Amino acid sequence: MNEDKGSPDDHGKFSLSEDWIATGIGLILLTVCLLGLVNPEIIP
């Protein structure tokens, strides 16, 4: 059986890992702070 349980497309769908989701959220927060929409002091 050639079954890989960690493949991102188990059911033909693309799944994001937790690391990529955290990276995306971090980049969004960085962009929002750089644009001046949110003060960096309020982000923990």
KAJO-V164229 format. One record per run of one state. SS is the DSSP state (hx for helix, st for strand, lp for the rest). FROM is the first residue (numbers start at 1). TO is the last residue. If there is no record, write none. Layout:
SS,FROM,TO
SS,FROM,TO
This chain:
lp,1,17
hx,18,35
lp,36,39
hx,40,42
lp,43,44
